[in-house]
Amino acid sequence: MAEPESLAEVLGGRRAAIDATVPPVVFVAGWLAGGRSVWAGAAAAFVAAIIVAGVRLRHGDRPRAVLVGLLGVCVAALVALRTGRAEDFFLLQIVSNAASALLWAVSIVVRWPLLGLVVGAVLGQKTRWRHDPALLRAYQRGSWIWVLQYVVRLVVFVPLWAAQAVVALGVARAVLTWPLIAACLAVSWWVIRRDLPDDHPGLRHPRTGPEQHAAAVSDREPPSAPAGADHLG
C-alpha cells in the first residue's frame, strides 16, 4: 500500500482519551479523601469534569464532544449517588462498553463496519469506501480489533465492579483508556495494511469506478497462456 499515514494520525483524539481518565481517577481520590463518601467523590469528579471541559474548549475541541463527555460524568455520578455505591460510578462505562462491542460486531456482520464509517467521515469520503471491496474487507477485519478492545474492558471491569473494588476500577479505567486505544489503533492499522493489496492507494483514495473494475478483472483473470499452448495435447 502506498500510503504511510496511520489510523492514529487520521483519527487523532489522544488528548480527549487522556482527559476522559481524569474525572474517574479524581472520583476515586475524592471518595477516599472524604472517608469513602460517594458525595465527596461525585463532587470531585464533577469539578474535574468542568475543568477538563474548559481546557478542551480552549484547545478548540468541538462543543458537542465536550458536552457529551461532561454529561457522561454527570450521569455516572448521579447513578452512584442514587444507589449509594461508589463502584456504580463505573456502571455507565460497563454498559457503554457492552453496547459498543455489540454495535461494532453487528456493523461488521451487515457489512457497514464502524471503523470505515468513522474514518470515512473524518476524511470526508462519506461512504465511497464501500464501493472498494478491498477497503471494505480491510475495514471489516480491522473493526474486529475494536470489538476485542471493548471485550477486554468488560473482562476487567465487570469482576472488579462485582467485587466492589473501587480503587482498582479507577486504576483500570486509567490503564484501559488511552493505552488500550493506542494499542487498538496500532493493531487495527496493521490488520488493514496487511489485508490491502500492495498496489492499493490507501485509505484516502478508495478504488471505485473504472479503476476498481480494472483491478477486479485483473485479480480474477488467470495468467495468459504461452503462445501456442492451446494447440498442446
Rosetta silent file (secondary structure, phi, psi, omega in degrees, C-alpha in Angstrom):
SEQUENCE: MAEPESLAEVLGGRRAAIDATVPPVVFVAGWLAGGRSVWAGAAAAFVAAIIVAGVRLRHGDRPRAVLVGLLGVCVAALVALRTGRAEDFFLLQIVSNAASALLWAVSIVVRWPLLGLVVGAVLGQKTRWRHDPALLRAYQRGSWIWVLQYVVRLVVFVPLWAAQAVVALGVARAVLTWPLIAACLAVSWWVIRRDLPDDHPGLRHPRTGPEQHAAAVSDREPPSAPAGADHLG
SCORE:     score description
SCORE:     0.000 S_00000001
   1 L     0.000  138.034 -171.007    0.000    0.000    0.000 S_00000001
   2 L   -80.875  -15.586 -170.329    1.384    3.366   -0.993 S_00000001
   3 L   -99.364  122.198 -177.255    0.119    5.424    1.932 S_00000001
   4 L   -86.895  -10.890 -174.734    2.180    5.534    5.163 S_00000001
   5 L   -63.122  133.620 -176.159   -0.351    7.522    7.199 S_00000001
   6 L   -94.048  168.543  176.294   -1.595    5.560   10.209 S_00000001
   7 H   -63.495  -36.940  179.158   -5.034    5.376   11.815 S_00000001
   8 H   -60.591  -38.622  179.371   -3.677    7.247   14.834 S_00000001
   9 H   -71.216  -35.939 -179.261   -2.671   10.128   12.555 S_00000001
  10 H   -72.474  -46.119 -172.950   -6.031   10.108   10.777 S_00000001
  11 H   -88.795  -32.734 -179.303   -8.251    9.843   13.850 S_00000001
  12 L    60.432 -143.227  175.129   -6.170   11.619   16.493 S_00000001
  13 L    85.953   11.782 -177.200   -8.058   12.060   19.765 S_00000001
  14 H   -62.761  -45.185 -176.773   -5.169   11.341   22.117 S_00000001
  15 H   -64.853  -40.511  179.638   -5.842   14.314   24.379 S_00000001
  16 H   -62.846  -38.674  179.516   -9.566   13.560   24.578 S_00000001
  17 H   -66.975  -40.050  178.712   -8.836    9.953   25.555 S_00000001
  18 H   -67.821  -42.592 -179.972   -6.406   11.047   28.259 S_00000001
  19 H   -61.524  -30.159 -178.716   -8.822   13.705   29.547 S_00000001
  20 L   -65.557  -20.609 -179.449  -11.535   11.029   29.868 S_00000001
  21 L   -83.420  -16.800 -173.570   -9.495    9.325   32.600 S_00000001
  22 H   -65.407  -55.733 -178.659   -9.299   12.415   34.816 S_00000001
  23 H   -56.783  -44.436  178.529  -12.839   12.507   36.343 S_00000001
  24 H   -61.540  -41.071  179.022  -12.913    8.774   37.265 S_00000001
  25 H   -65.428  -41.485  178.459   -9.481    8.983   38.906 S_00000001
  26 H   -66.918  -34.405  176.042  -10.497   12.162   40.743 S_00000001
  27 H   -58.562  -48.267 -179.719  -13.740   10.463   41.820 S_00000001
  28 H   -62.582  -42.152  179.590  -11.765    7.679   43.497 S_00000001
  29 H   -63.681  -43.447  178.306   -9.393   10.207   45.110 S_00000001
  30 H   -66.166  -37.564  178.098  -12.319   12.282   46.408 S_00000001
  31 H   -62.366  -43.309  178.744  -14.090    9.162   47.635 S_00000001
  32 H   -69.324  -45.554 -178.124  -11.023    8.113   49.635 S_00000001
  33 H   -64.685  -30.173 -179.225  -10.274   11.621   50.896 S_00000001
  34 L   -89.843   19.317  179.717  -13.887   12.045   52.017 S_00000001
  35 L    69.370   40.968 -179.417  -13.854    8.920   54.136 S_00000001
  36 L    62.505   39.632  177.441  -15.397    6.758   51.397 S_00000001
  37 L   -93.840  123.163  178.152  -18.183    9.268   50.803 S_00000001
  38 H   -64.990  -34.565  178.398  -19.921    8.930   47.439 S_00000001
  39 H   -62.825  -42.877  179.387  -20.963   12.570   47.686 S_00000001
  40 H   -64.444  -42.426  178.603  -17.345   13.678   48.071 S_00000001
  41 H   -64.804  -42.990 -179.298  -16.268   11.546   45.128 S_00000001
  42 H   -64.424  -42.055  179.329  -19.126   12.766   42.931 S_00000001
  43 H   -63.777  -43.010  179.208  -18.410   16.418   43.756 S_00000001
  44 H   -63.318  -42.548 -179.848  -14.703   15.976   42.994 S_00000001
  45 H   -65.292  -38.935 -179.901  -15.464   14.235   39.690 S_00000001
  46 H   -65.071  -44.270  178.124  -17.910   16.972   38.684 S_00000001
  47 H   -62.108  -44.260  179.286  -15.386   19.748   39.386 S_00000001
  48 H   -61.620  -40.171 -179.649  -12.715   17.824   37.468 S_00000001
  49 H   -65.208  -38.371  178.057  -15.108   17.343   34.526 S_00000001
  50 H   -64.108  -43.192  179.748  -15.862   21.086   34.422 S_00000001
  51 H   -64.521  -45.932  179.235  -12.139   21.900   34.392 S_00000001
  52 H   -60.797  -41.979  179.271  -11.425   19.313   31.674 S_00000001
  53 H   -61.608  -42.497  178.733  -14.332   20.661   29.591 S_00000001
  54 H   -62.919  -41.570  179.345  -12.964   24.200   29.874 S_00000001
  55 H   -65.667  -42.848 -179.414   -9.483   23.087   28.822 S_00000001
  56 H   -64.504  -41.101  177.786  -10.824   21.114   25.867 S_00000001
  57 H   -63.984  -39.306  179.893  -12.918   24.049   24.658 S_00000001
  58 H   -65.120  -30.868  179.449   -9.916   26.329   24.960 S_00000001
  59 L   -86.883    5.374  174.198   -7.898   23.929   22.798 S_00000001
  60 L    91.666   11.954  177.055  -10.566   24.024   20.079 S_00000001
  61 L   -66.731  153.431 -178.680  -12.419   20.761   20.689 S_00000001
  62 L   -66.477  131.567 -179.103  -15.954   20.610   19.340 S_00000001
  63 H   -54.524  -36.737 -178.722  -18.508   21.843   21.921 S_00000001
  64 H   -63.407  -44.420  179.555  -20.760   18.862   21.225 S_00000001
  65 H   -64.400  -39.783  178.896  -17.995   16.337   22.024 S_00000001
  66 H   -64.289  -42.726 -179.498  -17.082   18.272   25.169 S_00000001
  67 H   -64.159  -39.634  178.525  -20.722   18.375   26.280 S_00000001
  68 H   -62.218  -43.467  177.945  -21.110   14.612   25.756 S_00000001
  69 H   -61.741  -43.503  179.119  -18.053   13.966   27.930 S_00000001
  70 H   -65.540  -41.296  179.162  -19.356   16.267   30.662 S_00000001
  71 H   -63.871  -38.143  178.821  -22.807   14.698   30.510 S_00000001
  72 H   -60.535  -42.121  178.816  -21.298   11.220   30.842 S_00000001
  73 H   -65.705  -41.903 -179.757  -19.548   12.184   34.088 S_00000001
  74 H   -62.291  -43.474 -179.935  -22.747   13.755   35.446 S_00000001
  75 H   -65.210  -43.188  179.098  -24.801   10.626   34.675 S_00000001
  76 H   -60.475  -42.032  179.769  -22.145    8.344   36.222 S_00000001
  77 H   -66.498  -40.598  179.938  -22.102   10.492   39.379 S_00000001
  78 H   -65.243  -38.160  177.613  -25.900   10.523   39.605 S_00000001
  79 H   -61.725  -46.394  179.740  -26.050    6.732   39.305 S_00000001
  80 H   -63.572  -39.905  178.953  -23.550    6.344   42.151 S_00000001
  81 H   -67.207  -37.086 -178.568  -25.434    8.888   44.285 S_00000001
  82 H   -67.575  -41.582 -178.110  -28.740    7.163   43.590 S_00000001
  83 H   -87.658  -21.876 -177.353  -27.506    3.702   44.601 S_00000001
  84 L    76.642   12.412 -179.282  -25.101    4.904   47.292 S_00000001
  85 L  -113.409  120.847 -176.839  -22.420    2.537   45.913 S_00000001
  86 H   -61.780  -35.055 -178.601  -19.129    4.075   44.777 S_00000001
  87 H   -64.554  -21.022 -179.066  -18.460    1.249   42.329 S_00000001
  88 H   -74.211   -8.666  171.813  -21.621    2.207   40.445 S_00000001
  89 H   -60.219  -27.560 -177.757  -19.838    5.343   39.202 S_00000001
  90 H   -95.614    1.682 -177.134  -18.262    2.921   36.695 S_00000001
  91 H   -66.084  -38.828  178.129  -21.528    1.195   35.793 S_00000001
  92 H   -61.006  -38.783  178.324  -22.179    3.545   32.864 S_00000001
  93 H   -63.047  -40.926  179.832  -18.741    2.676   31.478 S_00000001
  94 H   -64.847  -47.607  179.101  -19.534   -1.041   31.687 S_00000001
  95 H   -62.263  -42.039 -179.875  -22.902   -0.660   29.946 S_00000001
  96 H   -61.799  -41.375  179.809  -21.350    1.597   27.307 S_00000001
  97 H   -69.145  -37.825  177.460  -18.612   -0.912   26.521 S_00000001
  98 H   -64.032  -44.265  179.373  -21.087   -3.787   26.275 S_00000001
  99 H   -65.383  -39.347 -179.336  -23.280   -1.781   23.890 S_00000001
 100 H   -65.969  -42.717  178.761  -20.268   -0.693   21.850 S_00000001
 101 H   -59.766  -43.582  179.881  -18.977   -4.248   21.471 S_00000001
 102 H   -65.960  -44.280 -178.299  -22.397   -5.379   20.224 S_00000001
 103 H   -63.062  -44.480  179.487  -22.793   -2.400   17.869 S_00000001
 104 H   -64.763  -41.146  179.914  -19.355   -2.840   16.303 S_00000001
 105 H   -63.804  -43.891  178.956  -19.911   -6.577   15.840 S_00000001
 106 H   -63.076  -40.832 -179.217  -23.293   -6.035   14.185 S_00000001
 107 H   -61.202  -33.574  178.101  -21.825   -3.359   11.893 S_00000001
 108 H   -70.116  -45.091 -177.444  -19.257   -5.889   10.650 S_00000001
 109 H   -62.157  -39.142 -178.014  -21.851   -8.585   10.017 S_00000001
 110 L   -88.091    8.076  174.898  -24.098   -6.232    7.992 S_00000001
 111 L    66.004   32.806  170.813  -21.053   -5.002    6.009 S_00000001
 112 L  -127.674   59.485 -174.324  -21.138   -1.445    7.358 S_00000001
 113 L   -55.090  131.436 -176.187  -18.066   -1.657    9.626 S_00000001
 114 H   -62.637  -30.014  178.398  -17.955    1.266   12.033 S_00000001
 115 H   -61.553  -40.517  177.113  -14.222    1.724   11.527 S_00000001
 116 H   -66.562  -40.620  178.913  -14.915    2.515    7.884 S_00000001
 117 H   -63.659  -41.843 -179.105  -17.745    4.897    8.791 S_00000001
 118 H   -66.917  -50.604 -178.874  -15.570    6.755   11.298 S_00000001
 119 H   -64.647  -41.227  178.895  -12.526    7.034    9.022 S_00000001
 120 H   -61.168  -39.267  178.389  -14.699    7.862    6.013 S_00000001
 121 H   -67.244  -42.739 -179.855  -16.389   10.683    7.932 S_00000001
 122 H   -63.442  -38.551 -177.445  -13.065   12.091    9.142 S_00000001
 123 L   -87.118   -0.844  179.026  -11.626   12.013    5.611 S_00000001
 124 L    72.345   24.730 -177.915  -14.781   13.468    4.048 S_00000001
 125 L   -91.833  -11.492 -171.463  -15.394   10.389    1.893 S_00000001
 126 L    57.407 -117.295 -178.627  -18.887    9.647    3.185 S_00000001
 127 L  -116.738   23.096  179.627  -19.435    6.022    2.077 S_00000001
 128 H   -59.000  -31.861 -178.031  -17.268    5.898   -1.062 S_00000001
 129 H   -61.574  -22.619 -179.342  -15.013    3.338    0.636 S_00000001
 130 H   -70.828  -18.268  178.742  -17.852    0.777    0.495 S_00000001
 131 H   -86.195    0.023  176.587  -17.511    0.638   -3.285 S_00000001
 132 L  -107.879   99.937 -175.894  -13.938   -0.611   -2.881 S_00000001
 133 H   -55.105  -37.581 -179.090  -14.212   -4.342   -1.977 S_00000001
 134 H   -66.199  -41.877 -179.431  -10.615   -4.494   -0.748 S_00000001
 135 H   -71.619  -37.832  176.876  -11.083   -1.500    1.551 S_00000001
 136 H   -61.245  -46.106  179.535  -14.457   -2.755    2.787 S_00000001
 137 H   -63.540  -40.053 -179.846  -12.933   -6.124    3.672 S_00000001
 138 H   -65.251  -41.430  178.287   -9.971   -4.452    5.392 S_00000001
 139 H   -65.888  -36.295  177.986  -12.251   -2.245    7.477 S_00000001
 140 H   -62.620  -47.137 -178.319  -14.319   -5.280    8.476 S_00000001
 141 H   -69.551  -38.031  177.086  -11.282   -7.171    9.705 S_00000001
 142 H   -65.528  -31.471 -179.199   -9.808   -4.110   11.390 S_00000001
 143 H   -66.771  -26.997  177.912  -13.121   -3.490   13.166 S_00000001
 144 H   -63.268  -28.153  176.892  -12.850   -6.839   14.966 S_00000001
 145 H   -65.202  -35.542  178.538   -9.875   -5.415   16.867 S_00000001
 146 H   -71.659  -35.513  173.652  -12.164   -2.698   18.216 S_00000001
 147 H   -60.160  -44.500  179.714  -14.719   -5.292   19.282 S_00000001
 148 H   -61.717  -36.263  178.165  -11.914   -7.058   21.156 S_00000001
 149 H   -57.816  -46.548 -179.542  -10.970   -3.771   22.839 S_00000001
 150 H   -68.450  -35.783  178.886  -14.427   -3.438   24.378 S_00000001
 151 H   -65.363  -40.445  177.990  -14.486   -7.109   25.371 S_00000001
 152 H   -58.975  -44.739  179.218  -11.142   -6.707   27.171 S_00000001
 153 H   -60.991  -43.734 -179.323  -12.561   -3.818   29.181 S_00000001
 154 H   -62.789  -41.218  179.662  -15.625   -5.845   30.128 S_00000001
 155 H   -61.002  -32.670 -179.922  -13.496   -8.803   31.213 S_00000001
 156 H   -85.943  -47.703 -172.561  -11.588   -6.470   33.550 S_00000001
 157 H   -68.812  -44.073 -172.243  -14.329   -4.091   34.701 S_00000001
 158 H   -61.395  -48.818  178.174  -17.181   -6.496   35.451 S_00000001
 159 H   -62.682  -37.027  178.747  -15.360   -8.675   38.043 S_00000001
 160 H   -66.567  -39.573  177.435  -13.921   -5.560   39.734 S_00000001
 161 H   -64.977  -42.858  179.674  -17.364   -3.962   39.868 S_00000001
 162 H   -64.382  -31.068 -179.877  -18.877   -7.147   41.296 S_00000001
 163 L   -86.993    1.378 -179.209  -16.116   -7.235   43.919 S_00000001
 164 L    57.817   35.349 -178.776  -16.762   -3.550   44.815 S_00000001
 165 L   -88.444   80.408 -172.234  -13.080   -2.820   44.107 S_00000001
 166 H   -64.761  -46.574 -179.111  -13.431    0.941   43.667 S_00000001
 167 H   -63.320  -43.620  179.087   -9.723    1.804   43.695 S_00000001
 168 H   -63.568  -34.985  177.085   -8.921   -0.995   41.260 S_00000001
 169 H   -64.079  -40.854  177.436  -11.708    0.233   38.968 S_00000001
 170 H   -62.911  -42.932  178.622  -10.152    3.699   38.931 S_00000001
 171 H   -64.787  -44.727 -179.322   -6.743    2.262   38.077 S_00000001
 172 H   -63.107  -38.113  179.474   -8.224    0.001   35.388 S_00000001
 173 H   -62.367  -39.875  179.401  -10.123    2.925   33.869 S_00000001
 174 H   -68.328  -44.343 -176.224   -6.856    4.881   33.529 S_00000001
 175 H   -70.320  -35.351 -173.763   -4.865    1.948   32.138 S_00000001
 176 L   -97.953   21.771  174.298   -7.570    0.792   29.728 S_00000001
 177 L  -102.871  -95.450 -176.362   -8.326    4.158   28.160 S_00000001
 178 H   -62.780  -45.748  179.979   -5.568    5.794   26.125 S_00000001
 179 H   -56.694  -41.534 -179.954   -3.013    2.923   26.337 S_00000001
 180 H   -70.703  -38.770  178.020   -5.608    0.414   25.130 S_00000001
 181 H   -64.173  -41.219  178.746   -6.899    2.766   22.435 S_00000001
 182 H   -61.345  -42.859  178.512   -3.332    3.358   21.220 S_00000001
 183 H   -65.348  -40.245  179.788   -2.753   -0.399   21.016 S_00000001
 184 H   -63.510  -42.928  177.660   -6.094   -0.865   19.247 S_00000001
 185 H   -61.302  -44.195 -177.883   -5.227    1.807   16.670 S_00000001
 186 H   -65.647  -45.733 -176.589   -1.825    0.245   16.029 S_00000001
 187 H   -70.570  -43.229  179.620   -3.085   -3.329   15.678 S_00000001
 188 H   -65.579  -32.851  175.537   -6.138   -2.472   13.567 S_00000001
 189 H   -66.841  -39.615  177.510   -3.890   -0.380   11.287 S_00000001
 190 H   -62.677  -41.599  179.461   -1.548   -3.366   10.941 S_00000001
 191 H   -62.983  -43.696 -179.706   -4.515   -5.569   10.028 S_00000001
 192 H   -64.157  -48.103 -179.228   -5.709   -3.087    7.395 S_00000001
 193 H   -61.855  -38.638 -179.278   -2.261   -2.651    5.837 S_00000001
 194 H   -68.688  -31.637 -174.632   -1.729   -6.409    5.785 S_00000001
 195 H   -84.984  -30.427 -178.414   -5.101   -7.019    4.141 S_00000001
 196 L   -74.289  145.273  176.656   -4.955   -4.368    1.392 S_00000001
 197 L   -60.519  154.498 -177.927   -3.172   -5.240   -1.885 S_00000001
 198 L   -60.277  -30.720 -176.903    0.341   -3.856   -2.298 S_00000001
 199 L   -92.815    9.046 -179.260   -0.772   -1.568   -5.118 S_00000001
 200 L   -71.872  136.561 -176.670   -3.728   -0.084   -3.218 S_00000001
 201 L   -73.502   -8.951  174.759   -3.509    3.745   -2.994 S_00000001
 202 L   110.741  179.511 -174.369   -4.539    3.829    0.691 S_00000001
 203 L   -61.925  -35.250 -176.203   -7.355    4.971    2.955 S_00000001
 204 L   -76.502  -10.674 -174.088   -7.664    8.404    1.393 S_00000001
 205 L  -133.360   74.537  176.564   -8.115    7.011   -2.117 S_00000001
 206 L   -59.549  140.920  178.669  -10.766    4.276   -2.402 S_00000001
 207 L   -87.698  107.223 -179.370  -10.618    2.473   -5.729 S_00000001
 208 L  -129.948  166.799  176.077  -14.026    2.996   -7.318 S_00000001
 209 L    69.779 -146.928 -175.630  -15.423    3.184  -10.831 S_00000001
 210 H   -56.980  -38.220 -177.655  -13.316    2.115  -13.842 S_00000001
 211 H   -66.929  -35.195  177.760  -10.107    1.749  -11.828 S_00000001
 212 H   -70.455  -38.991  179.130  -11.803   -0.654   -9.401 S_00000001
 213 H   -63.057  -41.723  179.729  -13.309   -2.630  -12.283 S_00000001
 214 H   -63.973  -40.665  179.358   -9.910   -2.945  -13.919 S_00000001
 215 H   -65.998  -39.691 -178.879   -8.332   -4.116  -10.650 S_00000001
 216 H   -66.383  -42.238  178.625  -11.123   -6.651  -10.092 S_00000001
 217 H   -62.933  -41.030  179.497  -10.779   -8.054  -13.620 S_00000001
 218 H   -62.155  -38.349 -179.630   -7.027   -8.288  -13.162 S_00000001
 219 H   -70.470  -32.404 -175.347   -7.493  -10.212   -9.911 S_00000001
 220 H   -83.003  -33.277 -173.977   -9.986  -12.647  -11.460 S_00000001
 221 L   -73.589  133.539  176.235   -8.231  -13.399  -14.737 S_00000001
 222 L   -72.768  161.214  177.977   -5.689  -16.253  -14.724 S_00000001
 223 L   -58.342  144.278 -179.824   -2.233  -15.606  -16.210 S_00000001
 224 L   -63.918  140.135  178.703   -2.171  -15.655  -20.024 S_00000001
 225 L   -76.227  149.441  176.847   -1.125  -18.960  -21.544 S_00000001
 226 L   -59.828  152.309  179.710    2.055  -19.047  -23.650 S_00000001
 227 L   -55.939  132.391  177.336    1.591  -18.653  -27.399 S_00000001
 228 L    85.093   -1.238 -177.032    0.545  -21.920  -28.990 S_00000001
 229 H   -66.163  -26.971 -178.604   -0.381  -23.506  -25.663 S_00000001
 230 H   -69.931  -12.063  179.483   -3.931  -24.092  -26.933 S_00000001
 231 H   -94.807   -4.305 -177.948   -2.504  -26.479  -29.524 S_00000001
 232 L   -76.685  152.462  176.931   -0.728  -28.668  -26.955 S_00000001
 233 L    77.745    0.000    0.000   -2.106  -32.095  -26.043 S_00000001
